[in-house]
Structure formats: structure tokens, C-alpha cells
Amino acid sequence: MILTFFNLGTAEIIILVVVILLLFGGKKIPELMKGIGKGIRGFREGMNEINDEIKGSVKENNDKN
């Protein structure tokens, strides 16, 4: 989906992967992906907490009326 937005072809993707491997090395990439995964997980948990708070306040307002 994102790749189609930037209109990237197979050759461009391969070049990007090679550049990333050269910059970070094979050992750093799993650590980088692990950090990104933790960040995304934390973001989702925060969003779920906000949704729960909103649903709880709506339920409280409905119970009062």
C-alpha cells in the first residue's frame, strides 16, 4: 500500500534494501525492527486506552440519563 503510493518498482526496492543493509549491517536490523515493533505496540495500547476511556465516559453519561 505504501509502496504503491511512492510508485516504487522492484529495482528501487532492491536498491533500498541493499542501502539499508550497508548502513545498518546485518546484526543491527533485527534490533531496529524489534524497537519499531515495541513502538507500534505501545502506540496501539495507548489508542486502546483512549478508546476505553471514551466508551466508559459515554456509558456513564447514558447511565445518568
C-alpha positions in Angstrom: 0.0 0.0 0.0 2.7 2.5 1.0 5.0 1.2 -1.8 2.3 1.9 -4.4 1.9 5.4 -3.0 5.6 6.2 -3.7 5.3 4.3 -7.0 8.3 2.1 -6.2 9.3 -0.8 -8.5 11.2 -3.9 -7.8 14.5 -2.4 -8.7 14.0 0.5 -6.4 13.0 -1.8 -3.5 16.1 -3.9 -4.0 18.3 -0.8 -4.1 16.7 0.4 -0.8 17.3 -3.0 0.9 20.9 -3.0 -0.2 21.5 0.5 1.1 19.8 -0.3 4.4 22.0 -3.4 4.8 25.1 -1.3 4.1 24.1 1.4 6.5 22.9 -0.7 9.5 24.6 -4.1 8.9 23.0 -7.5 9.2 23.2 -7.5 13.0 21.6 -4.2 13.7 18.5 -4.7 11.5 16.7 -7.2 13.9 17.4 -4.8 16.8 15.9 -1.9 14.7 12.8 -3.9 13.8 12.4 -5.0 17.4 12.4 -1.4 18.5 10.0 -0.4 15.8 7.7 -3.2 16.9 7.7 -2.1 20.5 6.9 1.4 19.5 4.0 0.3 17.4 2.7 -1.9 20.2 2.9 0.9 22.7 1.0 3.2 20.3 -1.7 0.7 19.8 -2.0 0.1 23.6 -2.3 3.9 24.1 -5.0 4.1 21.4 -7.0 1.2 23.1 -6.7 3.0 26.5 -8.1 6.2 25.0 -11.0 4.3 23.3 -11.8 2.5 26.6 -11.9 5.9 28.4 -14.2 7.4 25.8 -16.5 4.4 25.9 -16.5 4.5 29.7 -17.5 8.2 29.8 -20.2 7.7 27.2 -21.6 4.8 29.3 -21.5 6.9 32.4 -23.4 9.7 30.7 -26.0 7.2 29.4 -26.4 5.7 32.9 -27.0 9.2 34.4 -29.8 10.0 31.9 
